[in-house]
Amino acid sequence: MSFTILGTGKAVPEYVMTNDELSTMVETSDEWIRTRTGIEERRVCKSETLTDLTVTAAKAALEDAGITAAGLDLIICSTMRGENITPSQGCMIQKELGADCPAFDVNAACSGFIYALDIADGYFVRKKVKHVLIVSMDNLSNITDWTDRSTCVLFGDGGAAAVLGEGDDLLSINITAKGDDRVLIIPHGSNSSPFYEHEEKKAVLHMMGNEVYKFAVKAMADGITKSVQDAGLALSDVDCVIPHQANIRIINASAKNLDIDREKFFCNVQHYGNTSSGSVPLALDEASHSGFIKKGDIIAMCAFGAGLTTGSCVIRWNK
């Protein structure tokens, strides 16, 4: 006994930043961004807080699942940085929903949603829960260097939530980590201690793009291949792939390496950019509500991110 996905819900900021607007801030252009990333626009928080977005997504997922907050046994929030250092973002979601259950955060960067699914799986297997809420959301505009053309064009704010119930629709799941603070890092930022002797580094994202690309393409292909094999299936059995929405070139290269029809890959990177841990569930929610996936479909999901982490799984869609 593991879980089934009962419902999903998304939340993104209202403000849409186009490539043309971004080109007024740094030396870039719509053509440069589109051809290299596939991104046309992204959402950026102005009036919204991370709590606003996580709670909106959570409420939408609960409604979609037909579950009330009172019926939740656990809340997991995957995010790189909650609105506060403490309390956790999960606890803030619990407070705003009026739920009465344990709540905590997990940070696996862009792989966060699949890490959270793996954690939830353990609770279901131990029969500790009947309903789990996962909310995956990041506010990357707060930790982006808006003067760095190589990174600021890539990211956006937003994410989604999923409600899990008892079931047998998780067919396989794999998570990995390979500690690396060279390829992709966001320093903690200022330190208030008068005794601290190390150099303070600004809390903005630093990334070695070429290294990330090579890691990502291999991670996507290896992760999906292993999860499909672990599920006792063949790649030809996969009806839909929900990849991490980081860059259209990575998605296209992964599709070629996997020998899976590119039309099976759901993509919304053009509208949101890379929303980190929010990326996979945001795509899953839109794939579900647009009819891209249907009941009985075999879905492979895969993500990669800072850490370096990866997550991949195969589920049967039963909604």
C-alpha positions, -999 to 999 in steps of 0.1 A, spaced: 0 0 0 14 34 -10 -5 64 -23 -26 78 -51 -28 114 -61 -63 127 -53 -60 163 -64 -37 191 -74 -37 229 -74 -14 256 -85 -6 292 -75 15 318 -94 20 355 -90 -3 378 -109 26 398 -125 39 386 -158 74 396 -168 80 392 -205 114 388 -222 110 422 -237 106 438 -203 136 418 -190 157 432 -219 153 467 -205 170 455 -173 200 435 -187 216 431 -221 195 405 -237 166 401 -261 134 380 -266 151 361 -294 182 354 -273 162 340 -244 137 320 -265 163 303 -287 184 293 -257 158 284 -231 123 283 -247 111 308 -221 88 336 -232 77 349 -198 78 342 -161 58 352 -130 73 374 -104 60 382 -69 51 418 -62 23 419 -36 22 382 -30 41 364 -2 53 329 -3 27 321 23 0 335 1 10 313 -28 15 281 -8 -19 285 9 -36 293 -24 -22 262 -41 -30 241 -10 -66 252 -10 -70 245 -47 -55 210 -43 -78 202 -13 -108 213 -33 -98 192 -63 -93 162 -40 -126 167 -21 -107 167 12 -109 193 40 -79 206 60 -93 187 90 -87 155 71 -50 160 67 -26 138 86 7 155 74 18 186 55 52 186 37 64 218 20 93 216 -4 110 249 -8 145 263 -10 137 291 14 106 296 34 92 330 42 109 327 76 139 308 88 115 295 114 87 287 117 88 264 87 67 272 57 48 239 63 38 252 97 26 285 82 5 265 57 -10 245 85 -18 276 105 -36 293 75 -55 262 66 -66 255 101 -52 220 99 -42 199 129 -13 177 119 25 176 118 41 199 92 77 205 80 98 216 51 122 198 29 149 214 7 161 194 -23 160 224 -46 143 216 -79 139 179 -70 119 189 -39 85 176 -50 97 141 -58 117 141 -26 85 150 -8 66 122 -26 93 97 -14 90 109 22 52 106 20 55 71 6 73 61 38 44 74 60 18 56 39 38 23 40 40 26 78 3 33 79 9 65 98 -13 86 74 -44 85 52 -41 119 36 -10 140 30 -7 175 15 25 183 -4 31 219 -13 61 227 -36 68 264 -40 97 287 -45 101 325 -46 132 327 -68 129 364 -76 141 371 -40 174 352 -46 181 360 -83 209 384 -93 189 407 -117 221 420 -132 233 386 -143 220 378 -178 230 342 -176 207 334 -147 180 361 -143 163 351 -176 158 315 -164 137 317 -132 103 326 -120 81 323 -89 53 299 -83 44 262 -78 17 238 -69 3 213 -44 -9 177 -44 -31 158 -20 -22 121 -16 -45 94 -3 -40 56 3 -36 36 -29 -13 17 -51 -5 42 -79 32 49 -70 49 23 -92 85 33 -84 105 62 -71 142 71 -68 161 100 -53 198 108 -54 223 134 -40 258 142 -49 271 170 -27 284 199 -48 286 236 -39 305 245 -70 280 241 -99 250 257 -83 248 276 -50 229 303 -32 249 315 -1 230 321 31 238 358 31 245 382 60 256 368 94 247 387 125 275 372 147 302 396 157 325 366 160 321 352 125 355 352 107 345 342 71 336 363 42 299 371 38 285 364 4 253 379 -11 223 355 -10 219 353 -48 221 323 -72 254 314 -88 254 288 -115 278 272 -140 254 268 -168 273 243 -190 280 220 -161 243 221 -150 233 213 -186 255 182 -188 244 170 -154 207 176 -162 205 158 -195 222 127 -181 202 129 -148 169 131 -167 177 101 -190 192 79 -162 164 88 -137 135 80 -160 151 49 -174 158 35 -139 123 43 -125 106 28 -155 127 -4 -152 120 -5 -114 83 -3 -122 86 -34 -144 77 -14 -175 93 -4 -208 98 32 -220 72 25 -246 46 20 -218 50 56 -206 20 77 -217 33 111 -204 66 126 -191 65 155 -167 100 168 -167 115 196 -146 109 228 -165 144 242 -165 152 247 -202 136 235 -234 170 223 -247 175 200 -217 140 186 -223 146 181 -260 180 164 -254 165 141 -228 137 131 -251 162 121 -277 184 101 -253 153 83 -239 138 75 -273 104 86 -260 82 105 -284 87 142 -278 49 147 -279 46 128 -247 66 154 -228 44 181 -212 60 215 -212 50 249 -198 85 264 -193 76 290 -219 51 306 -195 68 302 -161 105 296 -166 122 275 -139 102 276 -106 125 251 -89 106 227 -66 74 242 -80 82 232 -115 71 195 -117 39 198 -97 29 230 -116 33 211 -149 14 181 -134 -15 203 -124 -17 219 -158 -14 185 -176 -42 172 -155 -66 201 -158 -59 206 -196 -67 169 -204 -31 162 -215 -32 132 -191 -62 110 -185 -72 83 -160 -51 52 -163 -21 69 -179 14 59 -169 33 91 -160 71 94 -155 83 125 -136 119 136 -132 138 166 -117 173 177 -110 186 206 -90 212 221 -66 227 197 -42 232 182 -66 199 162 -63 178 142 -86 143 127 -83 124 104 -106 92 83 -103 66 65 -122 29 68 -112 -4 56 -125 -28 85 -129 -61 75 -113 -79 108 -111 
